[in-house]
Amino acid sequence: MSPAQTAVIDLAAASDASQHRPLIISLFAAFVVATLFITVWAGRQTKSAADFYAGGRQFTGFQNGLAISGDYMSAASFLGIAGAIALFGYDGFLYSIGFLVAWLVALLLVAEPLRNSGRYTMGDVLAYRMRQRPVRTAAGTSTIVVSIFYLLAQMAGAGVLVSLLLGITSDAGKVLIVALVGVLMIVYVTIGGMKGTTWVQMVKAVLLITGTVLITFLILLKFNFNVSDLLGSAASNSGKGSAFLEPGLKYGVSATSKLDFISLGIALVLGTAGLPHILIRFYTVPTAKAARKSVNWAIGIIGAFYLMTIVLGFGAAALLKPGDIIASNKAGNTAAPLAALEIGGGGDSTGGAILLAVISAVAFATILAVVAGLTLASSSSFAHDIYANVIRKGKATEKEEMKAARWATVFIGVVSIALGALARDLNVAGLVALAFAVAASANLPTILYSLFWKKFTTQGALWSIYGGLAAAVGLVLFSPVVSGKPTSMFPDANFDFFPLENPGLISIPLGFLLGWLGSVLSKEKPDKGKYAELEVKSLTGVGAH
């Protein structure tokens, strides 16, 4: 399909609700104003570093569980997974399973020990029994890189979504939208800190679940709550027949695609426990019991949501032609909003326009809340780990540390805007899977070794973080995600020497191997006393902040 044809259909999709554009803009504006109000209110209560980084550790288990859900259910979940299912059927649904199962790893291995051992960041845990400056530098670097990968997905989702609603078809207009989201993100974090971000995430989680329940109900109602009819219609409408409901449509076409599926699965299941913006949420509760409770709430909320993404995705496939979805966005990111438009009565109806506006405003809320959490994680790690403990050698005041965090927020926001503009045509679920792979390659091995292996050394930590990070990012740069395919970031270039779209199959085992090898070959003797202290602290919570 030519760019001109794509632009025409994209414009048609966007203009479906043109007569109701004042309503759409009003809903967007209402959410932005409401969240800015929350941020300013929370900012007035942010007095100390503990307030900025951890919300004063004042949130209950339920509140934090709701906020974790808001942080985790990103544009990838709402837009990317629905699009992947709508285009690839069963194979797209695998994202839902992976994202959900990943929470068991986070709950069983990381949540409580990390809450007990750290203070504000992942670097606090690693530095407890190792040389502070090199380990904190590595932890800060990894946190920033993982966060930027994740931010790419959110920015791409924002550009697609708002462009669809406002009828913007030019590349310059889409880039401007990405920039707007970046500016809002910077404002949320610099003013509100963790308190403001947490409240925005809680509000967003409620809105997202409510909106998803509404669309799920309406789709099931259209098919008389007969799931078999829904799936049959999706298979028939997709043009793929029964193959649409069976494994292999995307990941079974060749040996390479099968390996890509294994790589994706490993990254999704192991990545959550290494995601910085999820890890810092465990520091916002007062006790280890509250940390466990918050993860339990999050699993329930997130589980219900991912079950509903099945209906969203297959519903979009049943209601829309694949060509229309792809024409609106090559990666399928607009499938859920377009399904909302269709289920409400189509573009000519008030109901369709209202549903499109509501669902898109909810998706926009989703993006803003997640980018705020990601930016807070990366700016906190820079200020607390790199600036305060490496550059200033522990002599920085709280005021100086918070100032550094705010400047880091601006820098990370600018970088995210630039990269997000380049990634606007990539599937956001796929982009998030890359962030999971990088987190599982660099962060997870180091966290697990630090918490559970007494012979782990500083050299092992550095090899694991930098080696896993370099492997994951390097393989992504030379993969079809960046070049060689029509859906790549640079479709006209061709340097895709690594055949898999997700590096997890190679980079995650390498991260674990390097952590072990670096420790075994290190001349440094592990401090067994410090490990014993960390073990008691992580398991019991004695002495935890």
C-alpha positions as CSV (number, residue, x, y, z in Angstrom):
1,M,0.0,0.0,0.0
2,S,1.4,3.4,-1.0
3,P,2.0,6.2,1.6
4,A,-0.8,8.2,-0.1
5,Q,-3.3,5.4,0.3
6,T,-2.3,4.9,3.9
7,A,-2.8,8.6,4.6
8,V,-6.2,8.6,3.0
9,I,-7.5,5.7,5.1
10,D,-5.8,7.0,8.2
11,L,-7.6,10.3,7.6
12,A,-10.8,8.5,7.0
13,A,-10.5,6.7,10.4
14,A,-9.6,9.9,12.1
15,S,-12.4,11.9,10.5
16,D,-15.0,9.3,11.6
17,A,-15.4,11.2,14.8
18,S,-14.6,14.6,13.4
19,Q,-18.0,16.0,14.1
20,H,-17.5,15.1,17.7
21,R,-14.0,16.4,17.9
22,P,-14.9,19.0,20.6
23,L,-16.0,16.2,22.8
24,I,-12.8,14.3,22.2
25,I,-10.6,17.3,22.9
26,S,-12.7,18.1,26.0
27,L,-12.2,14.6,27.5
28,F,-8.4,14.7,26.8
29,A,-8.2,18.2,28.4
30,A,-10.3,17.1,31.4
31,F,-7.9,14.3,32.2
32,V,-4.8,16.4,31.7
33,V,-6.1,19.1,33.9
34,A,-7.2,16.7,36.6
35,T,-3.9,14.9,36.7
36,L,-2.0,18.2,36.7
37,F,-4.1,19.2,39.7
38,I,-3.2,15.9,41.5
39,T,0.5,16.5,40.7
40,V,0.5,20.0,42.0
41,W,-1.3,18.9,45.2
42,A,1.2,16.1,45.7
43,G,4.1,18.3,44.9
44,R,3.2,20.6,47.8
45,Q,3.5,17.6,50.1
46,T,6.9,16.5,48.7
47,K,9.4,17.9,51.2
48,S,12.1,15.3,51.5
49,A,14.0,12.8,49.3
50,A,11.9,10.0,50.9
51,D,8.8,11.8,49.6
52,F,10.2,12.4,46.1
53,Y,11.6,8.8,45.7
54,A,9.2,6.7,47.7
55,G,6.1,8.8,48.4
56,G,7.1,8.9,52.1
57,R,6.4,5.2,52.3
58,Q,2.8,6.1,53.2
59,F,0.8,4.0,50.7
60,T,-1.3,1.0,51.7
61,G,-1.0,-2.4,50.1
62,F,-4.2,-1.9,48.1
63,Q,-3.2,1.6,47.0
64,N,0.3,0.4,45.9
65,G,-1.3,-2.7,44.2
66,L,-3.5,-0.3,42.2
67,A,-0.6,1.9,41.4
68,I,1.6,-1.1,40.3
69,S,-1.3,-2.1,38.0
70,G,-1.4,1.4,36.6
71,D,2.3,1.3,36.1
72,Y,2.3,-2.1,34.5
73,M,-0.7,-2.0,32.2
74,S,0.9,0.2,29.6
75,A,0.2,1.3,26.0
76,A,1.7,-2.1,25.1
77,S,-1.1,-3.9,27.1
78,F,-4.0,-1.8,25.9
79,L,-3.0,-0.9,22.3
80,G,-0.2,-3.3,21.3
81,I,-1.7,-6.6,22.5
82,A,-5.1,-5.9,21.1
83,G,-3.4,-5.0,17.8
84,A,-1.2,-8.1,17.9
85,I,-4.2,-10.4,18.5
86,A,-6.3,-8.6,15.9
87,L,-3.6,-9.2,13.2
88,F,-2.1,-12.5,14.4
89,G,-4.8,-14.2,16.4
90,Y,-3.4,-16.9,18.8
91,D,0.2,-15.8,18.5
92,G,-0.7,-12.2,19.5
93,F,-2.5,-13.6,22.6
94,L,0.8,-15.0,23.8
95,Y,1.8,-11.5,24.9
96,S,-1.1,-11.5,27.4
97,I,0.1,-14.8,28.9
98,G,3.7,-13.7,29.1
99,F,2.9,-10.4,30.8
100,L,0.7,-12.1,33.4
101,V,2.9,-15.1,34.2
102,A,5.8,-12.7,34.7
103,W,4.2,-11.5,37.9
104,L,4.7,-14.8,39.6
105,V,8.5,-14.4,39.2
106,A,8.3,-10.9,40.6
107,L,6.2,-12.1,43.6
108,L,8.1,-15.2,44.5
109,L,11.7,-14.0,43.9
110,V,11.9,-10.3,44.2
111,A,9.1,-8.2,45.7
112,E,9.6,-8.8,49.5
113,P,13.5,-9.3,49.6
114,L,14.0,-6.1,47.5
115,R,11.6,-4.1,49.6
116,N,13.5,-5.2,52.8
117,S,17.0,-4.7,51.4
118,G,16.9,-1.4,49.5
119,R,16.0,2.2,50.2
120,Y,15.1,4.0,47.0
121,T,16.7,2.2,44.0
122,M,18.1,-1.2,42.8
123,G,21.6,0.3,43.3
124,D,20.9,0.3,47.1
125,V,20.6,-3.5,47.1
126,L,23.7,-4.1,45.0
127,A,25.9,-1.6,46.9
128,Y,25.1,-3.1,50.3
129,R,27.8,-5.8,50.0
130,M,29.9,-4.5,47.2
131,R,32.0,-1.5,46.2
132,Q,29.6,1.4,46.0
133,R,30.8,3.6,43.2
134,P,31.3,1.1,40.3
135,V,28.1,-0.9,41.2
136,R,25.9,2.2,41.6
137,T,27.2,3.6,38.2
138,A,26.3,0.3,36.5
139,A,22.9,0.1,38.2
140,G,22.1,3.7,37.2
141,T,23.2,3.2,33.6
142,S,21.1,0.0,33.3
143,T,18.1,1.6,34.8
144,I,18.2,4.5,32.4
145,V,18.7,2.4,29.3
146,V,15.8,0.0,30.2
147,S,13.5,2.9,31.0
148,I,14.3,4.6,27.7
149,F,13.5,1.4,25.8
150,Y,10.1,1.2,27.6
151,L,9.5,4.9,27.1
152,L,9.9,4.3,23.3
153,A,6.8,2.2,23.3
154,Q,4.7,4.7,25.3
155,M,5.7,7.6,23.1
156,A,5.0,5.6,19.9
157,G,1.5,4.7,21.3
158,A,0.8,8.3,22.2
159,G,1.7,9.5,18.7
160,V,-0.5,7.0,17.0
161,L,-3.5,7.5,19.3
162,V,-3.7,11.2,19.4
163,S,-3.0,11.5,15.6
164,L,-6.0,9.1,15.0
165,L,-8.3,11.2,17.1
166,L,-7.3,14.7,15.9
167,G,-7.0,13.8,12.3
168,I,-3.3,14.5,12.1
169,T,-1.7,12.6,9.2
170,S,1.6,14.5,8.8
171,D,4.8,13.1,10.3
172,A,5.5,16.6,11.8
173,G,2.2,16.6,13.6
174,K,2.8,13.1,15.0
175,V,6.2,14.2,16.2
176,L,4.6,17.2,17.9
177,I,2.2,15.0,19.8
178,V,5.1,12.8,21.0
179,A,6.8,16.0,22.2
180,L,3.6,17.1,24.0
181,V,3.5,13.8,25.9
182,G,7.2,14.2,26.8
183,V,6.6,17.7,28.2
184,L,3.6,16.5,30.3
185,M,5.7,13.6,31.6
186,I,8.5,16.0,32.7
187,V,6.0,18.2,34.5
188,Y,4.4,15.3,36.4
189,V,7.7,14.0,37.7
190,T,9.5,17.3,38.4
191,I,6.6,18.7,40.4
192,G,4.9,15.7,41.9
193,G,7.6,13.1,42.5
194,M,6.6,9.7,43.6
195,K,3.5,10.9,45.4
196,G,2.0,12.7,42.4
197,T,3.0,9.8,40.1
198,T,1.4,7.2,42.3
199,W,-1.9,9.0,42.6
200,V,-2.0,9.5,38.8
201,Q,-1.3,5.8,38.3
202,M,-4.1,4.9,40.7
203,V,-6.6,7.1,38.9
204,K,-5.4,5.7,35.5
205,A,-5.8,2.1,36.7
206,V,-9.4,2.7,37.7
207,L,-10.1,4.4,34.4
208,L,-8.4,1.7,32.3
209,I,-10.2,-1.2,34.0
210,T,-13.5,0.6,33.8
211,G,-13.0,1.4,30.1
212,T,-11.9,-2.1,29.3
213,V,-14.8,-3.7,31.1
214,L,-17.2,-1.5,29.2
215,I,-15.8,-2.4,25.7
216,T,-15.5,-6.1,26.7
217,F,-19.1,-6.1,27.8
218,L,-20.3,-4.4,24.6
219,I,-18.3,-6.7,22.3
220,L,-19.6,-9.8,24.2
221,L,-23.1,-8.3,24.0
222,K,-22.9,-8.0,20.3
223,F,-22.1,-11.7,20.0
224,N,-24.8,-12.6,22.7
225,F,-22.0,-13.6,25.1
226,N,-21.2,-16.5,23.0
227,V,-17.3,-16.7,22.9
228,S,-17.4,-19.4,20.2
229,D,-19.3,-17.1,17.9
230,L,-16.9,-14.3,18.6
231,L,-13.8,-16.4,17.8
232,G,-15.5,-17.9,14.7
233,S,-16.3,-14.4,13.4
234,A,-12.8,-13.2,14.1
235,A,-11.3,-16.2,12.3
236,S,-13.6,-15.7,9.3
237,N,-13.1,-12.0,9.1
238,S,-9.3,-12.2,9.4
239,G,-9.1,-14.1,6.0
240,K,-6.9,-16.7,7.7
241,G,-9.7,-19.2,8.7
242,S,-9.0,-21.6,11.4
243,A,-5.3,-20.9,11.3
244,F,-6.1,-17.6,13.0
245,L,-7.1,-19.5,16.2
246,E,-4.1,-21.8,16.1
247,P,-0.4,-21.4,17.0
248,G,2.0,-20.5,14.3
249,L,0.5,-17.6,12.3
250,K,3.4,-15.3,13.3
251,Y,5.9,-17.5,15.2
252,G,5.5,-20.8,13.3
253,V,6.3,-19.8,9.7
254,S,10.0,-20.7,10.0
255,A,12.7,-22.1,12.3
256,T,13.8,-18.5,13.0
257,S,10.3,-17.4,14.0
258,K,10.0,-20.3,16.4
259,L,13.2,-19.3,18.0
260,D,11.9,-15.8,18.2
261,F,8.9,-17.0,20.1
262,I,11.1,-18.8,22.6
263,S,13.2,-15.7,23.0
264,L,10.0,-13.5,23.5
265,G,8.6,-15.9,26.1
266,I,11.8,-15.9,28.1
267,A,12.0,-12.1,28.0
268,L,8.4,-11.6,29.0
269,V,8.4,-14.1,31.9
270,L,11.8,-12.9,33.4
271,G,11.7,-9.2,32.5
272,T,9.1,-7.9,35.0
273,A,11.3,-8.8,38.0
274,G,14.1,-6.5,36.5
275,L,12.0,-3.5,35.4
276,P,13.2,-0.4,37.4
277,H,9.8,1.4,37.4
278,I,8.1,-1.7,38.9
279,L,10.9,-2.4,41.4
280,I,10.8,1.1,42.9
281,R,7.1,0.7,43.6
282,F,7.9,-1.8,46.4
283,Y,9.7,1.0,48.3
284,T,6.5,3.1,48.7
285,V,4.9,0.8,51.3
286,P,5.7,0.9,55.0
287,T,6.2,-2.9,55.6
288,A,7.1,-6.1,53.9
289,K,3.6,-7.4,54.5
290,A,2.2,-4.4,52.6
291,A,4.6,-5.2,49.8
292,R,3.3,-8.7,49.5
293,K,-0.3,-7.5,49.8
294,S,0.3,-4.9,47.0
295,V,1.6,-7.6,44.6
296,N,-1.4,-9.8,45.4
297,W,-3.7,-7.0,44.5
298,A,-1.7,-6.2,41.4
299,I,-1.9,-9.9,40.2
300,G,-5.7,-9.9,40.6
301,I,-6.2,-6.6,38.8
302,I,-3.7,-7.3,36.0
303,G,-5.0,-10.9,35.6
304,A,-8.5,-9.6,35.0
305,F,-7.3,-7.0,32.6
306,Y,-5.3,-9.4,30.5
307,L,-8.2,-11.8,30.2
308,M,-10.2,-8.9,28.8
309,T,-7.5,-8.1,26.2
310,I,-8.4,-11.4,24.6
311,V,-12.0,-10.1,23.9
312,L,-10.6,-6.7,22.8
313,G,-8.2,-8.3,20.3
314,F,-10.5,-11.0,18.9
315,G,-13.4,-8.5,19.0
316,A,-11.4,-6.1,16.8
317,A,-10.6,-8.9,14.4
318,A,-14.3,-9.8,14.2
319,L,-15.5,-6.2,13.7
320,L,-12.8,-4.8,11.5
321,K,-11.0,-5.8,8.3
322,P,-7.3,-6.5,8.7
323,G,-6.5,-4.0,5.9
324,D,-8.3,-1.2,7.7
325,I,-6.4,-1.9,10.9
326,I,-3.0,-2.0,9.1
327,A,-3.9,1.1,7.0
328,S,-4.6,3.1,10.2
329,N,-1.4,1.9,11.8
330,K,1.0,-0.6,10.3
331,A,1.6,-2.3,13.6
332,G,-2.0,-2.6,14.5
333,N,-1.8,-0.2,17.5
334,T,-5.2,1.5,16.7
335,A,-7.2,-1.8,16.7
336,A,-8.8,-1.2,20.2
337,P,-9.9,2.4,19.6
338,L,-11.3,1.5,16.1
339,A,-13.1,-1.4,17.6
340,A,-14.7,0.9,20.2
341,L,-15.8,3.2,17.3
342,E,-17.3,0.3,15.5
343,I,-19.1,-1.3,18.5
344,G,-20.6,2.1,19.3
345,G,-22.3,2.2,16.0
346,G,-19.7,3.3,13.5
347,G,-18.2,6.7,12.6
348,D,-21.5,8.3,11.7
349,S,-23.0,7.7,15.2
350,T,-22.8,9.7,18.3
351,G,-22.3,6.5,20.3
352,G,-19.4,5.4,18.3
353,A,-17.7,8.8,18.6
354,I,-18.3,8.9,22.3
355,L,-16.9,5.4,22.8
356,L,-13.8,6.2,20.7
357,A,-13.2,9.4,22.6
358,V,-13.6,7.7,26.0
359,I,-11.4,4.7,25.2
360,S,-8.8,6.8,23.5
361,A,-8.7,9.2,26.5
362,V,-8.3,6.2,28.8
363,A,-5.4,5.0,26.6
364,F,-3.8,8.4,26.7
365,A,-4.1,8.4,30.5
366,T,-2.4,5.0,30.5
367,I,0.5,6.4,28.5
368,L,0.9,9.5,30.7
369,A,0.9,7.5,33.9
370,V,3.4,4.9,32.7
371,V,5.8,7.4,31.2
372,A,5.8,9.3,34.5
373,G,6.7,6.1,36.4
374,L,9.5,5.3,34.0
375,T,10.9,8.7,34.1
376,L,10.8,8.8,37.9
377,A,12.6,5.5,38.1
378,S,15.4,6.6,35.8
379,S,15.8,10.1,37.2
380,S,15.8,8.7,40.7
381,S,18.5,6.2,39.9
382,F,20.7,8.9,38.3
383,A,20.3,11.3,41.2
384,H,20.5,8.8,44.0
385,D,23.0,6.3,42.6
386,I,25.2,8.3,40.2
387,Y,25.0,11.9,41.3
388,A,24.8,11.5,45.1
389,N,26.9,8.4,45.7
390,V,29.3,8.4,42.8
391,I,29.9,12.0,41.7
392,R,29.4,13.6,45.1
393,K,30.7,10.5,47.0
394,G,27.7,10.6,49.5
395,K,28.1,14.3,50.4
396,A,25.2,15.6,48.5
397,T,22.3,17.1,50.5
398,E,18.7,16.0,49.9
399,K,18.0,19.3,48.3
400,E,20.8,18.8,45.8
401,E,19.9,15.2,45.1
402,M,16.3,16.2,44.3
403,K,17.5,19.0,42.1
404,A,19.7,16.5,40.2
405,A,16.7,14.2,39.8
406,R,14.6,17.0,38.2
407,W,17.4,17.9,35.7
408,A,17.7,14.2,34.9
409,T,14.0,14.1,34.2
410,V,14.3,16.9,31.6
411,F,17.2,15.2,29.9
412,I,15.5,11.7,29.8
413,G,12.3,13.4,28.5
414,V,14.2,15.0,25.6
415,V,15.9,11.7,24.7
416,S,12.6,9.9,24.8
417,I,10.9,12.4,22.6
418,A,13.6,12.1,20.0
419,L,13.6,8.3,20.0
420,G,9.8,8.0,20.3
421,A,9.4,10.1,17.1
422,L,11.5,7.5,15.2
423,A,9.6,4.5,16.7
424,R,6.1,5.8,16.0
425,D,5.3,3.0,13.4
426,L,6.5,0.0,15.5
427,N,4.1,-2.2,17.5
428,V,4.2,-1.0,21.0
429,A,3.9,-4.5,22.5
430,G,7.0,-5.6,20.6
431,L,8.9,-2.5,21.8
432,V,8.0,-3.3,25.4
433,A,9.1,-6.9,25.0
434,L,12.5,-5.5,24.1
435,A,12.6,-3.5,27.3
436,F,11.7,-6.7,29.2
437,A,14.6,-8.5,27.4
438,V,17.1,-5.8,28.4
439,A,15.9,-5.8,32.0
440,A,16.1,-9.5,32.3
441,S,19.6,-9.6,30.7
442,A,21.2,-6.8,32.8
443,N,19.1,-6.3,36.0
444,L,17.6,-9.7,37.0
445,P,20.8,-11.8,37.1
446,T,22.5,-9.1,39.3
447,I,19.5,-8.8,41.7
448,L,19.2,-12.6,42.2
449,Y,22.9,-13.2,42.6
450,S,23.2,-10.3,45.1
451,L,20.2,-11.5,47.2
452,F,20.9,-15.3,47.1
453,W,24.5,-16.1,46.2
454,K,27.1,-15.4,48.9
455,K,30.1,-15.7,46.5
456,F,28.8,-12.9,44.2
457,T,31.4,-10.1,43.8
458,T,31.6,-6.6,42.5
459,Q,33.3,-7.8,39.3
460,G,30.5,-10.3,38.8
461,A,27.9,-7.5,39.2
462,L,29.7,-5.3,36.7
463,W,30.2,-8.1,34.1
464,S,26.5,-9.1,34.5
465,I,25.1,-5.6,34.1
466,Y,27.3,-4.3,31.4
467,G,27.6,-7.6,29.5
468,G,23.9,-8.3,29.6
469,L,23.1,-4.7,28.7
470,A,25.6,-4.6,25.8
471,A,24.4,-7.9,24.4
472,A,20.7,-7.1,24.6
473,V,21.0,-3.5,23.1
474,G,23.7,-4.6,20.5
475,L,21.5,-7.5,19.2
476,V,18.5,-5.2,19.0
477,L,20.4,-2.6,17.0
478,F,21.3,-5.3,14.4
479,S,17.9,-7.0,14.4
480,P,14.8,-6.6,12.1
481,V,13.3,-4.3,14.7
482,V,15.7,-1.5,13.6
483,S,16.2,-2.3,9.9
484,G,15.4,-4.7,7.0
485,K,11.6,-4.9,7.2
486,P,8.7,-2.6,6.2
487,T,7.8,-2.3,9.9
488,S,11.3,-1.6,11.1
489,M,12.5,1.7,12.6
490,F,14.6,2.3,9.5
491,P,12.7,0.3,6.8
492,D,15.0,1.4,3.9
493,A,18.2,0.4,5.7
494,N,19.5,-3.1,5.9
495,F,21.9,-4.1,8.7
496,D,19.7,-6.8,10.4
497,F,22.6,-9.3,10.9
498,F,20.9,-10.8,14.0
499,P,17.8,-12.7,12.7
500,L,15.6,-12.6,15.9
501,E,13.4,-9.7,16.8
502,N,13.9,-10.3,20.5
503,P,17.4,-10.8,21.9
504,G,16.4,-12.6,25.2
505,L,17.3,-16.1,24.0
506,I,21.0,-15.0,23.8
507,S,21.4,-12.0,26.1
508,I,19.6,-13.4,29.2
509,P,21.6,-16.6,29.7
510,L,24.7,-14.5,28.8
511,G,23.9,-12.0,31.7
512,F,23.6,-14.9,34.2
513,L,26.8,-16.6,32.8
514,L,28.8,-13.3,33.0
515,G,27.7,-12.7,36.6
516,W,28.9,-16.2,37.6
517,L,32.1,-16.0,35.5
518,G,33.1,-12.5,36.8
519,S,32.6,-13.7,40.4
520,V,34.6,-16.9,39.9
521,L,37.5,-15.1,38.2
522,S,37.5,-12.2,40.6
523,K,40.4,-11.7,43.0
524,E,38.1,-10.0,45.4
525,K,36.9,-12.0,48.4
526,P,33.2,-11.7,49.1
527,D,32.3,-10.2,52.4
528,K,30.4,-13.1,54.1
529,G,29.5,-10.9,57.1
530,K,27.8,-8.4,54.8
531,Y,26.0,-11.2,52.9
532,A,24.7,-12.7,56.2
533,E,23.4,-9.2,57.2
534,L,21.7,-8.8,53.8
535,E,20.2,-12.3,54.0
536,V,18.6,-11.6,57.4
537,K,17.5,-8.2,56.3
538,S,15.9,-9.4,53.0
539,L,14.1,-12.3,54.6
540,T,12.9,-10.8,57.8
541,G,12.7,-7.0,57.2
542,V,14.8,-6.3,60.3
543,G,16.5,-2.9,59.8
544,A,14.6,-2.2,56.6
545,H,13.8,1.5,55.8
